[in-house]
């Protein structure tokens, strides 16, 4: 009998569990979860969710951080026919309340050490929210709000083979992934099973993933980049090594060595930390096969240094946004020739650079990147107005283009170059300046670890350029930075202000938090 590929995200877990039941699916510290265990535990959770009143396409929020329970929660929710809302483990009450209310979540799965955050959130909410607690009773918290206990859920539920679970199809929603918005409140990006599988399949294809791949995932599972590492690994039958964060980089590198990691997804902040290390050669990274980067484009100089440090590792420079997961990637074979490019559209995805009227611009001209493909989201949850703003309609729905909000240019061979967010572009002295171009120039300096450029108000210039620089070592001065900029950049692109700082603020997803930098302003 011919076996066709699954069409639902959780069906890939069932297939991998059937094929390699005893293989490690998830490793967390000393805990190892086989595919059989992950499949069985998510079955039990699915039953419990149905018993709690969760119905097809209801929302289940998961607040357990980078732990196996989040993976179980994700697949168990899908098996119950519901929609997952994976939250960052350190989410604060205000944001948590907004997401729970905006999504209309029926159930919240949370760790017991988050009891105080959950209690503060619930005090401001109305409506019926069921709780499932993971972990032992917290000390000195005054007890937990009523709810089911995780261990009991996994022990007492019967086999899902004897309990009917809702039937879904691939155009049903799979997840709401909340991402930042310029309006202040996060936006819930709606993705279907078909969206997720399509995106994951394309990425697996160009990365060349195989069942013996072991991926270290230190990115938040609330971040699509982190979550898709799990989805992809389950699809090709690999192993995920989960880490809480990438703050302790020595521990991460040691884990890469111990577990024989072959794939390492990173963000630019992690690269900057790696390049500051003086003892990287003490780690045996010979089994590492590839590194991927997205979230923000890597400075060209950082790519060059990373290539020198890890010449045997394929480096995939990629670009994406939560609304479509991934847009494109640069073939590692092109990295030396086009280090500033983020490549071309990935398999089964189409891109175009257009002007404000939606017309394609010629090579070399700046325009907005638009995307279409089966990886593109369905829209923003409960926000039809915002949804309508980000699409350029076509003659029928499948032809509509997603507006990225990013300025790009494309060369004569079709390679894409990211210039910056349209709303981040700096208008100074009557010229438009790409923050990314200034940051790249500054990062060419041997003594610079990181750089972030923002615009600040200026009575004469309209906007002035300010750069925050993290030195690689002592001795770097503001004068050094300005001298370098004057030798590399057009006069209107040279920063007016330079701040030397010990580190740059980052979001929970590891991106440089320019909103925080903007609050600092000119000192």
Order of alpha helices (4+ residues) and beta strands (2+ residues): alpha-beta-beta-alpha-beta-alpha-beta-alpha-beta-alpha-beta-beta-alpha-beta-beta-alpha-beta-alpha-beta-alpha-beta-alpha-beta-alpha-beta-beta-beta-beta-beta-beta-alpha-beta-beta-beta-beta-beta-alpha-beta-beta-alpha-beta-alpha
